[in-house]
Amino acid sequence: MDITRVTVDDRAAVEEVVHLGEAVDKVDSPWGHPETVASVTGWLVHGWDGDPPELFALRSGGRLVAAGEVGYSSYDNPDLAWLSVRVHPDHRRQGHGTRLFAALSDRAAELGRTSFGMGGWESAATRGFAERVGYRFVLSEINRRLDVDDVPDGFADLVARSRREEAGAYEFLTMTGPVPDELAEPMTVLWAAINDAPLDDLQMEPEVFPIERIRAYEHSQAGRGRRLHRVVARHRETGELAGHTIVAVEAERPHFGDQHDTSVVRAHRGHRLGIVLKGLLLEYLREVEPQVRSYDTWNAESNSYMIAVNDAMGFRVMGRALNFQNRGPGGS
């Protein structure tokens, strides 16, 4: 049994991890878009917003049978680390996942982390593994997908009516790539609004979004070959930024994308900005990325407002992910 760290310099190891992921996805999430060598390499270099995870591989008899990550942020929640393990379907129920998870936990502790989170697709195996390693269930998330050709009839009219009536006090800005410098400071308020999204029983501090983090996010997404498209709502009278929504489109596989944040500042809620923002972004994507056929979004299962917006757009449920947490020694 051999556990080693995988770096971007070891292309052969990265390719092994990609092949393992393909085998795992065929069993656990066949609807998903498997990772590629380019996407894994970009993730290891850039992460989400400049904090790349540490990737580890477990080999048995010289063959890769499991891979896992330790992820963390340098901006907030200095006690929290996220751990993930994937075991090849042909090598499950042999203790490989448990051994690798223990090694990841030790590594997170070495980094000074004392609160650990983990997740997996809903199944008896996921719940059983979490129970065995001493974690408790804290949050359920739903993965949904929108096929852009299957948006319900009448949705565009709903967006136009909401924009004209409830959201008439706002203008909407479309943009691709980094936000202009003059909007960078106001954007910190928009990003922080995501802290109002439900976390259920997940224990973590509010995230912070200084300009440096926003720029790191934009740089990281570009470095991973993702084009960012967004719509921003701005209050006409005060000039305050009220909400935004973002979709990223892969250069490597430009037929699909990922929904990133959608958030509305608390003082500007109640004007149907969420549905207008997402509806206008769909229109914008059809203009600037006409090859996009679908994109995915994630929401806490308890986020009823955003789920209602997604349902109105025609998003379909693909799968449910379960999140678990262990507060470390003395916690639960």
Number of C-alpha atoms within 10 A of each C-alpha: 12 12 17 11 14 20 15 16 9 11 13 12 18 22 16 17 26 20 18 19 19 19 18 19 19 13 11 15 15 13 12 15 11 16 15 18 18 15 17 19 20 20 23 21 19 21 23 19 20 22 20 19 21 21 23 21 23 22 16 13 8 9 12 20 23 27 28 24 23 24 20 23 19 10 14 14 17 16 19 25 26 21 21 18 21 23 24 20 16 10 14 13 11 10 11 21 23 17 14 26 23 12 17 25 20 13 15 24 17 10 14 13 20 18 23 23 22 20 22 20 19 16 13 9 12 16 19 12 15 22 13 9 12 14 21 19 19 17 19 21 20 20 19 21 23 22 16 20 10 12 16 13 10 11 15 17 11 16 22 16 14 17 23 13 12 14 23 14 15 23 15 21 14 15 15 15 15 18 17 9 10 8 11 16 14 15 22 18 19 24 22 17 22 17 13 12 15 15 17 14 14 16 15 13 12 13 15 17 19 17 15 14 17 20 17 18 19 21 19 22 24 19 15 23 18 23 20 22 24 27 24 26 26 19 17 13 8 9 12 17 23 25 26 27 25 20 24 23 22 19 14 13 13 17 15 22 24 18 21 16 17 24 25 28 19 12 7 18 14 11 17 17 27 23 24 26 26 23 24 22 24 20 14 18 17 14 10 11 18 13 12 19 16 17 19 21 21 20 18 20 18 16 15 12 11 19 18 13 17 22 15 16 25 20 24 16 16 15 17 20 18 20 23 23 26 23 18 17 8 6 9 12
